[in-house]
Amino acid sequence: MKTTIKLFVVALAALSLFAMKPNRKRVIFFGDSITQAGVQGNGYINLLKKQVDTNKFELIGAGIGGNKVYDLYLRLEEDVLAKKPDLVFIYVGINDVWHKLGARTGTDYPKYIKFYQALIDKIRANGSKLVLCTPSVIGEKKANANELDGELDKYAEGIRELAAKNNIPLCDLRKAFTAYEEKNNAQDLEKGVLTSDKVHLNEKGNQFVAEQMVSFIK
């Protein structure tokens, strides 16, 4: 009888501890190589982990190099929906524009918007909240001097419209990056300010993206 009581007390204590342990909110960052690098070294996701309470938040990177919006759609179920996230950051669009050069495998604007809306619909139906991120830069020169600035601005504006239409918070990286370049790129460099190669983030770029995103988590 005493053994049974002891076992009951131990089990009750274990259940109490489990009940007291806070349920962590799961946040997934869904994107391309910029997001893939976000969980490496001082990548922006790793930096965010240092800025939020990891007892309350679990941050997960779901980025794959070269991905475009339809690649995200194809792997949405396995990489996002199955994990039941509380919040999803969608950060995609650089390759959809950038890959129009060279191999010419970019994504036409109407198709981009259609797939993006489909992502929104499926993630919301899964019970998750969203933050939409505009694509940052393909070249860091100021005053629309980069070859793809016009296209990138068009796609960024499309995301702004989707955010407004669907009443979703917007992390406007495109606007933040261009404003930063205007103030801090005195030599009008095409890379080396926030990126290492005109696209992928350097250490300062990762810090900058983390700064833009942290308030949406907290």
C-alpha positions in Angstrom: 0.0 0.0 0.0 2.8 2.4 0.9 4.6 1.6 -2.4 1.4 2.5 -4.3 1.0 5.8 -2.4 4.6 6.7 -3.1 4.2 5.9 -6.8 1.0 8.0 -6.9 2.8 11.0 -5.2 5.7 10.7 -7.7 3.4 10.6 -10.6 1.4 13.5 -9.3 4.6 15.6 -8.9 5.7 14.7 -12.4 2.3 15.8 -13.8 2.5 19.0 -11.8 5.9 19.8 -13.2 4.7 19.1 -16.7 1.7 21.3 -16.2 3.9 24.1 -15.0 6.3 23.9 -17.9 5.3 26.6 -20.4 4.3 25.5 -23.9 6.7 27.1 -26.3 5.4 28.9 -29.3 6.8 27.4 -32.5 8.0 29.9 -35.1 9.1 28.7 -38.6 11.1 30.8 -41.0 10.1 29.6 -44.5 12.3 30.6 -47.4 15.4 30.2 -49.6 19.2 30.2 -49.1 19.1 33.4 -47.0 16.9 31.6 -44.5 18.9 28.3 -44.9 22.0 30.3 -43.8 20.0 31.9 -41.0 20.6 28.8 -38.8 24.3 28.7 -39.4 26.9 30.6 -37.3 25.7 34.2 -36.7 22.7 33.8 -39.1 19.7 35.9 -38.4 17.6 33.0 -36.9 20.4 32.1 -34.5 20.7 35.8 -33.6 17.0 35.9 -32.9 17.3 32.9 -30.6 19.6 35.1 -28.4 17.0 37.9 -28.4 13.9 36.0 -27.4 13.0 33.8 -24.4 13.7 30.3 -25.7 11.6 28.9 -22.9 8.7 30.6 -24.6 9.7 30.3 -28.3 11.1 27.6 -30.5 12.6 29.1 -33.7 13.0 26.7 -36.7 14.6 27.5 -40.0 13.0 26.0 -43.1 15.1 27.4 -45.9 16.5 25.7 -49.0 18.9 27.3 -51.4 17.6 28.2 -54.8 13.9 28.0 -53.8 11.3 30.1 -55.4 7.7 30.6 -54.3 6.4 27.4 -56.0 9.2 25.3 -54.3 7.9 26.5 -51.0 4.4 25.5 -52.0 5.5 22.0 -53.0 7.2 21.4 -49.6 4.7 23.3 -47.5 3.0 20.2 -46.0 6.2 18.5 -44.8 8.3 21.5 -43.8 5.6 23.7 -42.2 2.1 22.4 -41.8 3.1 19.1 -40.3 5.0 20.9 -37.6 1.9 22.9 -36.4 3.7 26.2 -36.0 2.1 29.1 -34.2 3.8 31.7 -36.5 5.3 31.5 -39.9 7.6 34.1 -41.6 7.4 33.8 -45.4 10.6 35.3 -46.9 10.8 34.4 -50.6 11.1 36.3 -53.8 14.8 37.0 -54.4 15.2 33.9 -56.6 11.9 34.5 -58.4 13.4 37.8 -59.7 17.1 37.0 -59.7 16.8 33.8 -61.7 15.2 35.7 -64.6 18.7 36.5 -65.5 21.1 33.7 -66.7 19.1 30.5 -66.7 15.9 32.5 -67.0 14.0 30.3 -64.6 12.5 33.1 -62.5 8.8 33.3 -61.7 6.4 35.5 -63.7 4.7 38.1 -61.5 1.1 36.8 -61.8 2.2 33.2 -61.0 4.3 34.5 -58.1 1.3 36.3 -56.5 -1.0 33.3 -57.2 1.4 30.8 -55.4 2.0 33.3 -52.6 -1.7 33.6 -51.9 -2.0 29.8 -51.9 0.7 29.7 -49.3 -1.2 32.2 -47.2 -4.5 30.3 -47.5 -3.0 26.9 -46.6 -0.9 28.1 -43.6 -3.9 30.0 -42.2 -6.2 27.0 -42.7 -3.6 25.1 -40.6 -4.2 27.5 -37.7 -0.9 29.4 -37.9 -0.4 33.2 -37.9 1.8 34.8 -40.5 4.3 37.5 -41.1 5.0 38.4 -44.8 8.5 39.7 -45.7 9.4 41.7 -48.8 12.5 40.6 -50.6 15.5 42.6 -49.7 18.1 43.4 -52.4 19.8 42.1 -55.5 22.6 44.6 -55.5 23.2 47.3 -52.9 23.6 50.4 -55.1 21.4 53.4 -54.3 18.8 55.2 -56.3 17.5 52.2 -58.3 20.9 51.7 -59.9 20.9 47.9 -59.6 19.8 46.0 -62.7 16.8 44.3 -61.1 15.6 47.0 -58.7 12.5 47.7 -60.8 11.4 44.1 -60.8 12.2 43.6 -57.2 10.2 46.7 -56.3 7.3 45.3 -58.2 7.3 42.0 -56.4 7.8 43.7 -53.0 4.8 45.9 -53.7 2.8 42.8 -54.5 3.6 41.4 -51.1 2.6 44.6 -49.4 -0.7 44.4 -51.2 -1.2 40.7 -50.2 -0.4 41.7 -46.6 -3.0 44.5 -46.7 -5.6 42.3 -48.5 -5.3 39.5 -46.0 -4.8 41.6 -42.9 -1.3 40.1 -42.2 1.6 41.9 -40.5 4.3 43.0 -42.9 8.1 42.9 -42.3 9.1 45.3 -45.1 12.8 44.3 -45.6 12.9 45.9 -49.0 12.0 49.3 -47.6 14.4 48.9 -44.6 17.3 47.8 -46.8 17.0 50.6 -49.3 16.7 53.2 -46.5 19.8 51.7 -44.8 21.8 51.8 -48.0 20.9 55.4 -48.6 22.3 56.4 -45.2 25.2 54.0 -44.9 26.5 53.1 -48.4 28.5 56.3 -49.0 30.6 54.7 -51.7 27.6 53.3 -53.5 29.0 49.8 -53.4 27.0 46.9 -55.0 27.9 44.5 -52.2 29.7 44.4 -48.9 27.4 46.7 -46.8 24.7 44.2 -45.8 25.5 41.4 -48.2 28.5 39.4 -49.2 27.6 39.0 -52.9 24.7 41.4 -53.6 22.1 39.0 -52.2 23.3 36.8 -49.3 23.6 38.4 -45.9 26.9 39.2 -44.3 27.3 39.6 -40.5 25.8 43.0 -40.5 23.0 42.0 -42.8 22.1 39.1 -40.5 22.0 41.5 -37.5 19.9 43.9 -39.5 17.3 41.3 -40.5 17.1 40.0 -36.9 16.4 43.6 -35.8 13.6 43.9 -38.3 12.0 40.6 -37.3 12.3 40.4 -33.5 9.3 42.6 -32.7 7.0 40.4 -34.6 8.0 37.4 -32.4 7.9 39.3 -29.1 
